[in-house]
Amino acid sequence: MRFLTIITGIFFIAGGVYLVSQEGITFLSVAFVIGVLFLVAGLIEVISHNAYRGDEDAGSWVLIDGLTTFVLGALIILGKISQDIVAPQVMGLWVLITGIRNLAKAWEKIEVRNSYFYDHLFVGLLNLIVGLYVFFNADIFNLASITLVGICIVVQGINITNAGITIRILKPTVIKTKEEMLTDAANKAREAQIAAREALEAAKAAQSEFREVALTPAEMLDKTLIPNPSENAEDPLKGLSQKL
């Protein structure tokens, strides 16, 4: 299924490039083909997410992407998305949301800074830029609607291909080689070190807060113990009258 996901991404890229080169056609004339492509791509992603055993978080992201693509394809085939004005906006929003998801995945690995982080960071930024551009197209290059749709499909094809390449399908332990076991152990050790460092920083912050509270007088910690100047301040006229 991983191979099918990559192939699907390549088909998306090829289809998007074709649409970019066909500036004169309308979205309605190719809507059915695009809808079928989305349905197939979404179905493959939904089915393939079960293959990512041992990496549930990554599989969940693939499932969400697949369901979104499938529903979008169904709406296109049913004619709910057919106008040249509406189609680019929907595609742009779709790409924009995908970009945010990729950036969120990159953020999860920001401490590690491995290939997973950089792959999702690059794809996420690309999705984000293209998705935002769609909504400002009229103010910049004013590209044709079918061109915008093609660009969005190309970018989404890059996202699908990246998902197929970067998500690692874990083997059962019984069929792993010694090198694979050592790699897994090293990755777990690295993750444990990151978790330990975060826990140590949290402990230091808690100790610092404890020392600060311990050295602070109680009346400065509890505002209810601080005298109210308006109530306790001596009236200067009253003191003058007593002296007289």
ABEGO torsion letter per residue (X at the ends): XAAAAAAAAAAAAAAAAAAAABAABBAAAAAAAAAAAAAAAAAAAAAAAAABBGBAAAAAAAAAAAAAAAAAAAAAAAGABABAAAAAAAAAAAAAAAAAAAAAAAAAAAAAGBAAAAAAAAAAAAAAAAAAAAAAAAABAGBBAAAAAAAAAAAAAAAAAAAAAABBBBBBAAABBAAAAAAAAAAAAAAAAAAAAAAAAAAAAAAAAAAAAAABBAAAABAAABBBAAAABBBAAAAAAAAX
